[in-house]
Amino acid sequence: MKLEEKKSDFKIFKDIKNKVDDICNAHCEKSCENGPVVEEIESLCMQCENKLFLFFGRSFECLDCGFKNSEVQSAGTIQEKGTLYTFLVDSKNDFNRQIIKSETSSIFIKELDLEIPPGKGKISNIEGIIIKILEDLELNQPLRKYQDPDTYEKINQFMIHIRDLLDGKCFPFEITIDDPAGNSWIEMLPEDPQKKWKKIEYERTLEQNAKLGLYHPKEENEKNTISPEEVHKFPATCSSCTKPCNTNMKLVNIPYFKEVIIMSTVCDYCGYKSNEVKTGGEIPEKAKKITLKVENMDDLSRDLLKSETCSITIPELNLDLNPGTLGSKFTTLEGLLAQTYDELYSRVYSRTSDSMEPEKNRRWNNFLQRLQDARNGKIKFTIILDDPMSSSYLQNLYAPDPDPNMKIEEYERTYEQNEDLGINDMILNPENQKNN
């Protein structure tokens, strides 16, 4: 049935609604005692305020005025850190990747220099997001053509670029979702190459915390000396349930590496646990790459420190963890694999399990099973830790002698790595700067 025909049918209900309103106004007391004359469902078209027999699919649509709304409101809590997803679209199949956009997230398409500010949350795919942009731009174009011809032409040219994007004439291009609340998501596939899908977790700024309505205590300016033997406690707020809790902090000296600060938080109300590792000191001149051949269970028990700038690659499993993924961790190699498995399993099967295609589900099952086999020592593999800041560590079981299964390389950072770390704009040697 066409939309015009549906609208004409729904005008009947609008006439009934007007008559019902007149009856209810005339017999208000009687209606209150015996219930409403006509049963109304608990929904409302925010465009025309019609309440009678609205049409629902996966989203909301009012056939009386044509207004549509596919808003999604997150029922989860604000995550501990914000998330920044970057996805490289290089084929038409990528347009089908599912996107969950929360009300706190913004979307940026680099090639269009276009940013969608935070607004209503929605579940869609990449193609749906771009089509919605096109529909919004087309909305007032007929009127704009006569009232503001210059703006009309500029928007027309911009819409041509968007249509070229949808037709696949601008491959590849990047789409980015930045969500300070950490509740947005872009679908990933197990066969995605390393630089196609990226997720970075970051600490929110005070301004972002204020916009999210989170309480942040005043920072103390006094710098207290931390005793190596003492565990310091300071009050904090649980990022899961927002109840007050304590964070423990201790200075730990890792043999043949450096001193690091380990922070651990346990919430007595909801049981939430987290740990984080901070490394200090000056910026090293070179980056470091650690390669280990894992051959038995003893190798899986090695201590491992992963900084936020470290990427991890396991070629045999086709596993690539970009810098920022899982945050900073001080654990064992087995513990890292276990956390990677839990993180991937929860994200893949809690987000898309209901609508996942059988073939895609099979590929994910195979990928996760191999990851589990590696964790249990059934598969020999190679793990590569690549850290531009040289702040990561993998235990040498033969220390201080060289480990026959471990290779440590130092190399010069690239310009792009220095740019990502913000080093290119730093004055690393103030004395030389003064002399010049």
Secondary structure as GFF3:
##gff-version 3
##sequence-region A 1 436
A	DSSP	alpha_helix	3	26	.	.	.	ID=ss1
A	DSSP	alpha_helix	28	34	.	.	.	ID=ss2
A	DSSP	beta_strand	55	56	.	.	.	ID=ss3
A	DSSP	beta_strand	60	61	.	.	.	ID=ss4
A	DSSP	beta_strand	68	69	.	.	.	ID=ss5
A	DSSP	beta_strand	82	89	.	.	.	ID=ss6
A	DSSP	three_ten_helix	92	96	.	.	.	ID=ss7
A	DSSP	beta_strand	98	101	.	.	.	ID=ss8
A	DSSP	beta_strand	106	109	.	.	.	ID=ss9
A	DSSP	three_ten_helix	110	112	.	.	.	ID=ss10
A	DSSP	beta_strand	114	116	.	.	.	ID=ss11
A	DSSP	beta_strand	122	125	.	.	.	ID=ss12
A	DSSP	alpha_helix	126	138	.	.	.	ID=ss13
A	DSSP	alpha_helix	141	147	.	.	.	ID=ss14
A	DSSP	alpha_helix	149	166	.	.	.	ID=ss15
A	DSSP	beta_strand	173	179	.	.	.	ID=ss16
A	DSSP	beta_strand	185	186	.	.	.	ID=ss17
A	DSSP	beta_strand	197	202	.	.	.	ID=ss18
A	DSSP	alpha_helix	206	211	.	.	.	ID=ss19
A	DSSP	beta_strand	232	237	.	.	.	ID=ss20
A	DSSP	beta_strand	244	253	.	.	.	ID=ss21
A	DSSP	beta_strand	259	266	.	.	.	ID=ss22
A	DSSP	beta_strand	273	279	.	.	.	ID=ss23
A	DSSP	beta_strand	287	294	.	.	.	ID=ss24
A	DSSP	alpha_helix	297	300	.	.	.	ID=ss25
A	DSSP	beta_strand	303	306	.	.	.	ID=ss26
A	DSSP	beta_strand	311	314	.	.	.	ID=ss27
A	DSSP	three_ten_helix	315	317	.	.	.	ID=ss28
A	DSSP	beta_strand	319	321	.	.	.	ID=ss29
A	DSSP	beta_strand	329	332	.	.	.	ID=ss30
A	DSSP	alpha_helix	333	351	.	.	.	ID=ss31
A	DSSP	alpha_helix	358	375	.	.	.	ID=ss32
A	DSSP	beta_strand	381	387	.	.	.	ID=ss33
A	DSSP	beta_strand	393	394	.	.	.	ID=ss34
A	DSSP	beta_strand	406	411	.	.	.	ID=ss35
A	DSSP	alpha_helix	415	421	.	.	.	ID=ss36
A	DSSP	alpha_helix	430	435	.	.	.	ID=ss37
###
